[in-house]
């Protein structure tokens, strides 16, 4: 249920409604809007009677929410959510752009890449320190040492750090370094991790599972919001289909569907979506045209020697012209893009 407060509702009236919700055994979630406050109600007790709230001072409406994902739903919040990451934001007017290697491989590698991306106007640096892999024999990441190198790269360049958290045990260490906590496709339904992230004061980038429906995707996000963390960024990264010519099938159908059903920002990962580097630019452009709020693209200075996912990674020299094309298509979509590439920037 969603309680809509009157435009002139006082702080005391909002608090009184929240108190009434708690007294009935439910959990209130205050949702500030452009003109008025709403209070979302979650819980698994018996069905609530709207009349319980309509007579309370300051209440304008009590509306039933039909979607199983209550807090994530556009029914609960009409306005788009903008996730603020320091002085940057995702879900606002500007298309967010996240780039970097799949894995942190050495101190020199990640710092070199951070400076290259900084020169291109990128504001968010991705790189995995902990790498959940299908095979136990694949490179699992540099772990704590990788986190140290990411922290140094961020401090030197001012880029915001995006890195994956794979379990609750390593969450505190990753949260101490990362500006955005990434949940990989394999962990989309790791409910213990999702619950822990709900109590963490860090934005979360939640990737869609490889076989997850859109409803399952949004329900996973609901776990995080229900814990009190409303700074969730959704990420479409491709799903498994019968088509073998690409690593996955990038489901751009999901972009307008998710944007219609949820107020959360949605970005797209074309690198994992197709898994073939020369198809990434086309799918990145298509994602922005479909209405995505941002992109996360794997970039490596030397893809041929990458310890993971080199074949789907772009070189900085390929990324530079792509960013110019993305800037132009963003303008067509009435969106902004990150700062212009420095005229003298030289990339390999």
PLY file of the C-alpha trace (Angstrom):
ply
format ascii 1.0
element vertex 348
property float x
property float y
property float z
element edge 347
property int vertex1
property int vertex2
end_header
0.00 0.00 0.00
1.06 3.58 -0.67
0.00 6.48 1.53
0.05 9.83 -0.29
0.41 12.76 2.07
-1.12 16.16 1.37
1.13 18.84 -0.10
0.99 20.82 3.16
1.42 17.81 5.47
3.67 18.59 8.44
6.62 16.56 9.64
4.60 15.56 12.71
1.76 14.26 10.53
4.16 12.18 8.42
5.71 10.73 11.58
2.28 9.96 13.00
1.33 7.94 9.90
4.65 6.06 10.03
4.01 5.29 13.67
0.55 3.94 12.84
2.07 1.67 10.18
4.56 0.26 12.71
1.84 -0.25 15.33
0.02 -2.51 12.85
3.14 -4.66 12.38
4.22 -3.29 9.01
7.27 -1.33 7.85
6.93 2.28 6.59
9.24 3.58 3.85
9.22 7.34 3.39
9.45 8.32 -0.30
10.06 12.05 -0.91
8.52 13.35 -4.12
8.77 16.58 -6.08
5.82 18.16 -4.29
4.73 15.81 -1.53
5.82 12.87 0.62
4.54 9.33 0.16
4.86 6.43 2.58
5.22 2.94 1.17
4.12 0.04 3.35
5.67 -3.43 3.24
5.08 -6.57 5.28
3.56 -10.01 4.96
0.66 -9.80 7.38
-3.04 -9.72 6.47
-4.41 -7.28 3.90
-4.54 -3.67 5.09
-7.72 -1.60 5.07
-7.05 1.81 3.43
-9.64 3.34 5.74
-7.26 2.90 8.66
-5.15 5.74 7.26
-7.64 7.97 5.43
-8.85 9.58 8.64
-5.35 10.50 9.81
-4.35 14.16 9.57
-2.27 15.01 6.52
-3.28 11.93 4.47
-4.57 12.56 0.94
-4.88 9.02 -0.46
-4.26 5.35 0.38
-3.54 3.31 -2.75
-3.12 -0.45 -3.14
0.05 -1.45 -5.04
-0.59 -4.42 -7.31
3.00 -5.34 -8.17
4.78 -7.93 -6.00
7.82 -5.63 -5.98
6.32 -2.78 -3.97
9.17 -0.33 -3.32
10.74 -0.83 -6.75
7.46 -0.27 -8.56
6.56 2.82 -10.57
3.20 2.59 -8.76
5.02 3.38 -5.52
7.04 6.28 -6.95
6.18 8.08 -10.18
9.37 10.15 -10.43
12.63 8.60 -11.64
15.09 7.84 -8.87
18.47 9.53 -9.22
21.29 7.77 -7.37
23.94 10.20 -6.19
27.51 8.97 -5.92
29.46 11.76 -4.29
29.27 14.67 -6.71
28.16 12.42 -9.59
24.77 10.87 -10.28
23.18 8.01 -12.19
19.64 8.29 -13.48
19.63 12.06 -14.01
19.91 14.06 -17.22
23.39 12.81 -18.10
24.03 9.30 -19.43
26.37 7.66 -16.88
29.46 5.98 -18.28
31.43 3.31 -16.40
34.55 1.76 -17.93
37.57 -0.28 -16.97
38.99 -3.81 -17.08
37.18 -6.94 -16.03
39.86 -7.61 -13.40
42.52 -5.71 -11.53
45.69 -7.49 -12.69
48.44 -5.29 -11.21
48.98 -1.89 -9.65
50.45 -0.49 -12.85
47.65 -1.85 -15.02
44.75 -0.32 -13.07
46.43 3.03 -12.46
47.44 3.33 -16.11
43.89 2.52 -17.16
42.42 4.98 -14.66
44.47 7.85 -16.08
43.58 6.89 -19.67
39.89 6.88 -18.83
40.18 10.15 -16.92
41.64 11.75 -20.05
38.61 10.55 -22.02
36.17 12.17 -19.58
35.07 8.94 -17.85
33.96 9.46 -14.24
33.44 5.87 -13.02
36.18 3.20 -12.99
35.18 -0.47 -12.93
37.54 -3.31 -12.05
37.11 -6.62 -10.26
39.17 -7.45 -7.17
37.03 -10.49 -6.25
36.01 -12.48 -9.32
33.32 -15.18 -9.01
34.11 -17.48 -11.92
32.37 -20.50 -13.40
35.56 -22.56 -13.13
37.46 -22.79 -9.81
40.67 -22.85 -11.88
40.05 -19.49 -13.56
41.65 -16.29 -12.27
39.73 -15.35 -9.11
41.06 -11.80 -8.77
43.74 -10.18 -6.62
41.27 -9.80 -3.75
42.51 -7.50 -0.93
45.56 -6.46 -2.92
43.30 -5.60 -5.85
41.13 -3.47 -3.57
44.21 -1.54 -2.44
45.14 -0.81 -6.05
41.59 0.30 -6.87
41.59 2.64 -3.88
44.89 4.13 -4.99
43.65 4.57 -8.57
40.54 6.34 -7.30
42.50 8.60 -4.98
44.97 9.57 -7.71
42.43 10.31 -10.44
39.24 11.19 -8.58
37.30 8.50 -10.46
34.46 6.78 -8.60
35.16 3.08 -8.02
32.75 0.32 -9.10
33.75 -3.20 -8.05
31.99 -6.48 -7.38
31.07 -7.85 -3.98
30.72 -11.63 -4.10
29.58 -12.54 -0.59
28.74 -11.24 2.87
32.16 -12.20 4.25
34.03 -9.79 1.95
31.33 -7.08 1.93
32.94 -4.86 4.62
36.32 -4.81 2.85
34.78 -4.06 -0.55
32.43 -1.41 0.87
35.41 0.40 2.43
36.88 0.99 -1.05
34.02 0.96 -3.56
31.75 3.92 -4.29
29.27 1.54 -5.96
28.91 -2.10 -4.93
28.33 -4.32 -7.95
26.30 -7.52 -7.61
27.13 -9.88 -10.46
24.66 -11.99 -12.42
25.58 -15.12 -10.45
24.62 -13.39 -7.20
21.36 -11.75 -8.26
19.45 -14.25 -6.09
21.99 -14.52 -3.28
19.40 -13.39 -0.75
21.78 -13.24 2.22
23.98 -10.84 0.26
21.00 -8.79 -0.94
19.71 -8.47 2.62
23.14 -7.35 3.83
23.34 -4.76 1.04
19.99 -3.42 2.19
21.66 -2.21 5.39
24.78 -0.85 3.68
25.29 2.87 3.08
26.60 2.42 -0.45
24.83 2.52 -3.83
24.34 -0.93 -5.35
24.61 -1.87 -9.03
22.49 -5.01 -9.44
23.04 -7.10 -12.56
20.28 -9.25 -14.01
20.81 -12.99 -13.69
21.56 -14.92 -16.87
18.21 -16.74 -16.79
16.16 -14.28 -14.74
12.83 -12.86 -15.81
12.26 -9.13 -15.45
9.99 -9.77 -12.47
12.66 -11.86 -10.75
15.17 -9.10 -11.49
12.95 -6.47 -9.88
12.16 -8.72 -6.93
15.91 -9.04 -6.27
16.12 -5.25 -6.15
13.15 -5.25 -3.77
15.24 -7.18 -1.24
17.76 -4.34 -1.12
15.20 -1.53 -0.91
13.18 -3.35 1.75
16.29 -3.34 3.94
16.46 0.44 3.78
18.96 1.05 0.95
17.11 2.92 -1.80
20.21 3.67 -3.91
19.93 0.77 -6.36
20.99 0.87 -10.00
19.68 -1.91 -12.24
21.90 -3.39 -14.95
20.79 -5.35 -18.01
23.75 -7.55 -19.02
22.30 -10.14 -21.34
20.48 -13.41 -20.79
21.12 -16.98 -21.85
19.28 -18.09 -24.98
19.77 -20.81 -27.60
21.90 -18.49 -29.80
25.58 -19.58 -29.71
27.15 -16.85 -31.89
27.35 -14.42 -28.97
28.22 -15.00 -25.32
24.70 -13.98 -24.23
21.74 -12.24 -25.85
21.56 -8.57 -24.84
17.91 -8.06 -23.97
17.31 -4.45 -24.95
13.58 -5.21 -24.86
14.03 -5.05 -21.09
15.06 -1.38 -21.12
11.67 0.22 -21.91
9.82 -2.50 -19.98
11.85 -2.00 -16.80
11.69 1.79 -17.13
7.91 1.55 -17.38
7.58 -0.74 -14.37
10.23 0.73 -12.06
11.51 4.15 -11.02
15.06 2.87 -10.49
17.82 3.89 -12.93
18.79 1.23 -15.47
22.15 0.90 -17.20
23.28 -1.62 -19.81
26.40 -3.81 -20.02
26.94 -4.55 -23.73
30.35 -6.15 -23.06
28.85 -9.18 -21.30
25.68 -8.93 -23.36
27.42 -9.96 -26.58
30.92 -10.98 -25.44
32.48 -9.92 -28.75
34.43 -6.65 -28.68
33.57 -5.41 -32.17
29.83 -5.78 -31.49
30.00 -3.78 -28.25
29.89 -0.28 -29.84
26.72 -1.01 -31.83
24.94 -2.40 -28.78
26.10 0.50 -26.62
24.57 2.96 -29.07
21.38 0.89 -29.25
21.14 0.83 -25.44
21.16 4.62 -25.22
18.60 4.82 -28.04
16.41 2.36 -26.11
16.38 4.69 -23.09
19.13 3.35 -20.81
20.44 5.70 -18.13
24.04 4.59 -18.57
26.56 2.04 -19.78
29.25 -0.14 -18.23
31.88 -1.16 -20.77
34.95 -3.34 -20.27
38.12 -1.59 -21.40
41.67 -2.94 -21.37
44.89 -1.43 -22.68
46.11 -4.85 -23.85
43.07 -7.13 -24.33
45.15 -9.94 -25.82
46.96 -10.44 -22.52
43.99 -9.84 -20.20
43.54 -12.40 -17.42
39.77 -12.40 -17.92
37.28 -11.36 -20.63
39.87 -9.86 -22.98
37.89 -10.80 -26.09
34.97 -8.57 -25.11
37.12 -5.62 -23.95
37.63 -2.44 -25.96
40.98 -0.68 -26.24
40.98 2.98 -25.16
41.65 3.89 -28.80
38.35 2.19 -29.74
36.54 3.69 -26.78
37.40 7.29 -27.76
35.43 7.41 -31.06
32.60 5.42 -29.47
32.25 8.05 -26.75
31.92 10.77 -29.38
29.15 8.81 -31.10
27.47 8.20 -27.75
27.58 11.92 -27.08
25.75 12.60 -30.34
23.07 9.98 -29.80
22.59 11.19 -26.22
21.76 14.63 -27.59
19.16 13.06 -29.90
17.63 11.42 -26.82
17.60 14.80 -25.01
20.22 13.55 -22.57
23.69 14.78 -21.67
26.92 12.83 -21.74
30.20 12.96 -19.81
32.74 15.75 -20.34
34.16 16.13 -23.85
37.32 14.24 -24.66
40.39 16.44 -24.10
41.60 17.64 -27.53
45.15 16.60 -26.74
44.31 13.27 -25.18
46.42 10.48 -26.64
45.31 6.91 -26.03
46.73 3.62 -27.22
0 1
1 2
2 3
3 4
4 5
5 6
6 7
7 8
8 9
9 10
10 11
11 12
12 13
13 14
14 15
15 16
16 17
17 18
18 19
19 20
20 21
21 22
22 23
23 24
24 25
25 26
26 27
27 28
28 29
29 30
30 31
31 32
32 33
33 34
34 35
35 36
36 37
37 38
38 39
39 40
40 41
41 42
42 43
43 44
44 45
45 46
46 47
47 48
48 49
49 50
50 51
51 52
52 53
53 54
54 55
55 56
56 57
57 58
58 59
59 60
60 61
61 62
62 63
63 64
64 65
65 66
66 67
67 68
68 69
69 70
70 71
71 72
72 73
73 74
74 75
75 76
76 77
77 78
78 79
79 80
80 81
81 82
82 83
83 84
84 85
85 86
86 87
87 88
88 89
89 90
90 91
91 92
92 93
93 94
94 95
95 96
96 97
97 98
98 99
99 100
100 101
101 102
102 103
103 104
104 105
105 106
106 107
107 108
108 109
109 110
110 111
111 112
112 113
113 114
114 115
115 116
116 117
117 118
118 119
119 120
120 121
121 122
122 123
123 124
124 125
125 126
126 127
127 128
128 129
129 130
130 131
131 132
132 133
133 134
134 135
135 136
136 137
137 138
138 139
139 140
140 141
141 142
142 143
143 144
144 145
145 146
146 147
147 148
148 149
149 150
150 151
151 152
152 153
153 154
154 155
155 156
156 157
157 158
158 159
159 160
160 161
161 162
162 163
163 164
164 165
165 166
166 167
167 168
168 169
169 170
170 171
171 172
172 173
173 174
174 175
175 176
176 177
177 178
178 179
179 180
180 181
181 182
182 183
183 184
184 185
185 186
186 187
187 188
188 189
189 190
190 191
191 192
192 193
193 194
194 195
195 196
196 197
197 198
198 199
199 200
200 201
201 202
202 203
203 204
204 205
205 206
206 207
207 208
208 209
209 210
210 211
211 212
212 213
213 214
214 215
215 216
216 217
217 218
218 219
219 220
220 221
221 222
222 223
223 224
224 225
225 226
226 227
227 228
228 229
229 230
230 231
231 232
232 233
233 234
234 235
235 236
236 237
237 238
238 239
239 240
240 241
241 242
242 243
243 244
244 245
245 246
246 247
247 248
248 249
249 250
250 251
251 252
252 253
253 254
254 255
255 256
256 257
257 258
258 259
259 260
260 261
261 262
262 263
263 264
264 265
265 266
266 267
267 268
268 269
269 270
270 271
271 272
272 273
273 274
274 275
275 276
276 277
277 278
278 279
279 280
280 281
281 282
282 283
283 284
284 285
285 286
286 287
287 288
288 289
289 290
290 291
291 292
292 293
293 294
294 295
295 296
296 297
297 298
298 299
299 300
300 301
301 302
302 303
303 304
304 305
305 306
306 307
307 308
308 309
309 310
310 311
311 312
312 313
313 314
314 315
315 316
316 317
317 318
318 319
319 320
320 321
321 322
322 323
323 324
324 325
325 326
326 327
327 328
328 329
329 330
330 331
331 332
332 333
333 334
334 335
335 336
336 337
337 338
338 339
339 340
340 341
341 342
342 343
343 344
344 345
345 346
346 347
